[in-house]
Amino acid sequence: MSVATKLVELLQVRRKPVAVAFCKTAPQGIPRIAAAAPSGCTYWKYAADGRTFYTEAPDHYGCSVGAYVHGIDLPNEQAKELEGLVSTMVSLQYLDPEEVTGIPRRQGGFNVVVYAPLSDATFEPDVVLVSGTAKQMMLLAEAAHSAGVANETSMVGRPTCAAIPTVLQSGRSTTNLGCIGNRVYTELADDELYFVFAGPQLDAIVEKLVTIVNANHELETFHHARIP
């Protein structure tokens, strides 16, 4: 059994975990996405649905905020769109002006980003995206804590795609509640959220997850037995 399959079986998540990698060139045999999506996180959904593909910078222009977060230098038209969208978010009091400058952004040049279901990935992922219920993500967060790679930062993390540079830059996993844009584009259920971690941490987290799942099962039985 592969580590990716073991992860799914332990958590019983309904969506496939997603592998993401930033590469200089597309891995051989992997096609470019046929048509640009309206947001970068839409590609998460495609991969969770079973598709393997790569994107180039123009494939992210449809979401100026996501493109910025991914470290893509935007053309003038998209740069103005980003300014307008951020201004709207501030005017709606969705964001404080001070938050804007603190939005995480991936560093380094952007060439291609590859997406695949984790179980199908033929490349080494930089980041793994897992979505599921609060209880499922609790188990995963506890495993990451046990593996020594947990992040104690806020779970809000707007926009959701900012979880990617957050993990890349900190080397720590993060829990993210998902923003409204992500929930629309990915069809994330109201009772679901994300857990994101660095690809090289996969083996260590899953190893700890085996123990954590078993421990929670035993503790759940214990606590239920105490209820009159």
N, C-alpha and C positions, 0 to 999 in steps of 0.2 A: 504494500500500500504506500502510495506517495505521501509526502508530508502535506501537500495541498489537499488531498483526499481525506487525510486524517483530520485536518483542521475542520473541514466541512462536517464530517461525521461526528466529531466531538461537540460542535456547536449546534448542529442541525439547522444551519441558516438556510433560508429559502433562495437566496441569490448566491451565485458563484463569486467568491473573492476574486479581485481583479489585480493583475500584475501590471505595473507601469514602469517603463524604462526610458530614460533620455539618452539617445544615441547620436553619434556623429553621422552615421548612415543607417539606413533601414536594414535589418537582418535579412539575409537571403531567404527568399521564398515567402516573405510576408508582404501582402499588398497594401498599397495606400488606400485610405478610406475613399470610397467612390464619390461622396458628396459631403461638403462641409456641413457640420451640425450647428444648431443655433447657440450651443454653449459647449465649453470644454468638458463639463461634467456629463454631457450627453454621451460622450465616448465611454464613460464609466458604465453606463447602462448597456451600450452595445457590447462591451466586453463581458459584462455580467450575463448577458443573454447568449454568450457563446462565440462571439466574433473575435478574430485576431487580425490586427491591422496596425498601420502606423499613420501618423498625421504630420504635416509640415506646418510652418507658421501660418500661411493663409487659411488653413483649415480651422484656425482659432480666432480669426478676425470677427466672427459673428458674436463673440462675447468679449468685449473690450476689457472688462475687469479680469476675466479668466486669462486672457492673453497677457495682460500685465503681470499677473501672479506667476504665470509660467516663464516669465523672463523674455517675452517676445517684444521686440521693438516695433511699435505700431506705426503704420503710415499716418499721414496727417488727418485723414478723414476719421479713422478709428480712434486716434488720439483725442480728437475733439469730442467724439462720442463718449469716450471714457470720462472726460472732464464734465460733460453734461450729465451723465448718469450719476457720477459721484455727487455733483451739485444737487441733483434731485434727491438722492438718499439723505444728504445733509438737511435739505429743506424739509423733508418729511420727518426729521429727527430720528431717522433710522440709524444714522452714523453721526458721531460727534466729529467736528473738524479735526480734533486731535487724533482720532482713530485712523484717519486716512493715511497719514504719513507712516503709521505703524503697520500697515497691511504687509504681511510677509511676501517677498518676491524671490523667485528662484534666481540664483546667480549663475553666471557663465553663459556662453553663447547657446542659442537654441538652433538645433538642426532638425531632428525628428524625435517624436515621442511614440513609443510602441505600447499598445494595449493588448491584453489577452486575458482569458480566464486563467487564474493562477494554475489550475491543474493542467492547462494546455501550453503554458509558456515554455518556449524553447530558448528563452533568453533569461539572463539573471535580472530580476526586477530590482529597481532602485527603491520602489515603494509598493506596498501591498495595501489595498483598500478592502475593508470588510464591512458589510452592513448587516444589521440584524436588530432584534429586539433589545430592550434595556437589559434583560437578564443575560442574553447571549453576549452582549458587549461587556457586561459586568465580568463574566467569566474570562473573557479575553483580556480585559484590563487587569484583572487579578493575576493572570498568567504573565503578562508583561511586567507587572510589578515584581513578581517572584523572580523573573529573569533579569531584573535590574535595569530594565530599559523603559520604565514608565516616565511619563511627563506629567508634572503637577499643574500645568497651565490651565486656563479657562477652557471649558468645553464649547463655548460659543463659536469662536474662530470664524467670524464672517470675513470674506465669503468662504464657503466650505472648501473650495479648491485650494485655499491658503494652507490647508493641512499638509499639502504636498511639500512646499518649501519649508514649512515648519519642521517636518520630519527630516528632510534632507539637511537642513542647517543645524538642527539640534542633535541629530542622531538618537532622538528619543521618540517613543510612540506617543500618539495623542488620540483622545476621544473627541468627536465632533458631533454636535447635535444636528447639523445640516441646516443650511439657510433656506429661505423660501424659494429662491431661484433653483437651487439644486433639487429641492423636493418636487418642483414642477417638472424639470427636465428629466429627472431620473425616475420619477414616479415612486419615490421613496414613501413607504407607508407612514402614516401619522405616528405610529408607535415604534418606528425604527430610527436608528442613528448609526454613526460610523465609528470604526476604530481603524486607525491608520498607523502603519509601522514600516520601518526600513526593511527592504528585502533581505539583507544579510541576517536579520534577526529572526527570520521565519523558523528555523530549526529550534532555536532556544525557546521561543515562545510556545511552539506546539509541544515541545518536551514538557514544559511546565504545565501546559494546559491539561495534559492527561491527569496529572495529580490534582489540579484545581477542580476539574469536573467531578472527579471521584470524591474529593473532600466535600464539595458543595452538595452532592447527592446524599452523603452520609449526614451532613449537618442539617439538611432540609428534613430528613427523616426524624432526626433528633428534635428539632424545633416543633414539628407537627405533633410529635408524641407528648409534648409539654402543654399543648392546648387542651383545656378542660372539655 
